């Protein structure tokens, strides 16, 4: 499903940033995506970064939850709304962020 959503992103640079972030969960990938939308940060200001890539369908659009970060003891969540006409990056203050992963050993490549 995530790959299907990424095909709706028309800008190849942003699509590549999202795809790399989806596959690697690299914390700097979140910063790169926010930078693409014109958000500039001092990298040393981040106290924590929570990588996440989770797609939620909100008919007829999609929301990609991108994780969040903490700056000055305030937690922020980042998400991207994708529809055919526009992309909207949301930056919201948060009280908590849920990060899910499969219940299997990290690095387990046993695909069934």
N, C-alpha and C positions, 0 to 999 in steps of 0.2 A: 504494500500500500504506500509506503514512503516514497518509493521510486516513482509511482504514479503521480504523486503530489508534486514531486520535483520536476516532472515533465511540464507541469503547468506554469513553472517559473520561466519566463521568456528570456531573461538576461543570462547568457551563458556563464558569465563570471560569478554571479550570485548562485546560480544552480550548482556550479562546481564547489563554491565555498560551503554550501549546505550539504552536498554529497560527501565531501571530505569530513566535515564535522559529524555527519551521521555515522560514518564508518569508523572514525578514529576516536571520537569523544575528546579530542584535544582541547584543553581549556582555552588556548589562544584562538581556536576556531570561533568561539563565541565572540571574542573581542573583534576578530576580523569581520564577522557578519555585522556587528553593530557599527564598525568603522565604515562598512559599505553604505550604511544608511546615514552617514555623516556624524555619528556620535564619536567624540574624541575623549579619551581617558588617559590619565597617567597610569601606566601599568603598575607602578609601585603603590598606587592607592588601593588596589584590590586586597581585601583581607582574605577572601575565599571566592572560588569560582566553582559552580556546580554544573558540570556538563550534562546535557540531557537532550534527547531527540525523540519526541513522542508526538504522533499525529492524532488529532481529534477531528472528526467530521462534524461540521456545523452546517447543515444543509442550507444553501447549496455550496458552501465554501468549506475551507479547511483551516485549521489552526495547528501550527507546529510549535509545540512547547520546546524552547531551546535551553531551558535551565535557568540559572540565575547567578547572582554574585552578592557579596557583601562589601560595602564601602562605608567607612565611618560608623560601624556597628548597625547599619541599616541594610536589610536584605531586599533585593530587587529580583523580580522574575521577568524573563524575557520570552516573548512569543511572537510568532509571525502569522498573520492572517493572509491566506492566499486565495484569490479569486481571479477570474479571467480579466478583470479590468485593472486591478491594483494589488499592491502588496502593502500591508500595514504592519509595522514593527511596534509591538506593545512593550513598554517598560513600566512595570508596576511595582509599588512597594508590596512586600509579602510578609506574612507571619511564618509561613512554612512552605517548603517545596518538597513534593513527593518525587522520589527517583526510584523507578522500578527496574529490576533486571531479572533474568531467568534464574531459577534456583538450581544452579549447577556450578561446578568448580570453575574458577576463572581460567581461561585458556583451553577449556574442554572443546575439542574439535570433533567429537563423536556425533555426527549428524545421522539421524534416523529417519 
